[in-house]
Structures are given as structure tokens and as C-alpha cells.
Amino acid sequence: MLFFNFCYNLSMIKAIIFDWGGVLIKDCSTARLNYCASKLGVNANKLKIEFQKYEKDFWKNKLTELELWEKICKKLEVSVPKPSSIWLNALKKFIIENKKVIKVVRELKKQGYLLGFLSNTEIPSVEYFKKQKYNIFDILVFSCMEGYVKPEKEIYEIALNKLGVRPEEAIFIDDKEAHIKGAKKLGISTILFTSAENLIKELQKFGVNVG
């Protein structure tokens, strides 16, 4: 009976949801902030402190990029940058696709799994993402379009609803422990991302074989 239940649970997985930064692409957050600091002519640590005060509002689109820089620059007593989207310029400069993970995603697509994309992402980065023309994801969930951020339960619920699956039918993959915990609270299976190789091993534990 226990063996039967275990096999049944493995067969329930219908959807796999991926984070962007740190999973599908290499984490470039530090490099991006350093780039912005250089453009503003300020200390990177000071910029980081100020940015963290507003990042959730930026991710929720409660602040535009211009409004973000106006608040930060006023505090740091420097001029607002031109062009205003140095954030987007920084992303373009430092983004590196995790090709091994993208290969895994494409294989999962071939196998018929529903694929979700879920990211705490600001408007400038969404504009960049859409130009990449990823056609492998069935649904896209951007925090700035929904008004919620990970690990708030609502953003996971939005992803599940768009995919049309129950929590126990989905796996969520992220590189941040706090975001993993948020998904777990809803009953979603999770994988804390460390590498493409480990991801493949962890997926196998759920009966999801890649390659």
C-alpha cells in the first residue's frame, strides 16, 4: 500500500514552475547594482542599502524606474541618471542564460509537462524578457504585472490558477530559500536550485526524468 501511494504521488506532477534570476539565468543582481552605482557615481554598498528600501515596490510596479531613482538619488544627493533605464542597460550587459537549465526546460516541454515562469521582476526587465521570445513556457507570472511578490502566497496561487493545476500537481524551482518556503506553505513541491545537475537529480525524486 505504501509503495502504491508513493507511485501515485510521483504520477501526480503535471506542471513545473521556474524562477528566472539565479535559475534560468545566472544571478547578476550584484553586478547590476555595481553598474548602477558606477553610473550614479556613488558607493555600491550605499546604493544597495537605499535600493533595498524600495525593491519590493519596484517589483510590484508601485514605483516606476524613474520614481525609484528620484527617491534614491535624493537620499544620496546625486543627479537622476540619464538615460533613466540604466537598470535595463545593466541587465543587458550582465545577463547570462543558464543554457543547461534551458535544455532541461526544453526536454520537459517535449515530455508534455506544463511549464510556468514565476519571477520577482520589474517592468524594465519584463520588456527585455519579452524580446527574447521564449516560447517554451505555458504561462508567465511577473510580480510587477500582478502586484504580488514571492514569497507572498497570492503570487503562487496566480501561477497555479493560470496553469490550471492543484498545488500537489506542481513543482516550484527557485534559488532562494524564502521563496521555496512560501511555495511549500501552499502544498507545492519544491526544489532549491543549486546547479543544473542537481536539478535533474531532484526532479527524478518526483518521477520526472530528463534526458
Secondary structure, DSSP 4 states (H G I P E B T S, - for coil): -HHHHHHHHHHT--EEEE-TBTTTB---HHHHHHHHHHHHTS-HHHHHHHHHHHHHHHHTTSS-HHHHHHHHHHHHT-PPPSSS-HHHHHHHHH--B-HHHHHHHHHHHHTT-EEEEEE---HHHHHHHHHT---S-SEEEEHHHHT--TTSHHHHHHHHHHHT--GGGEEEEES-HHHHHHHHTTT-EEEE-S-HHHHHHHHHHTT----
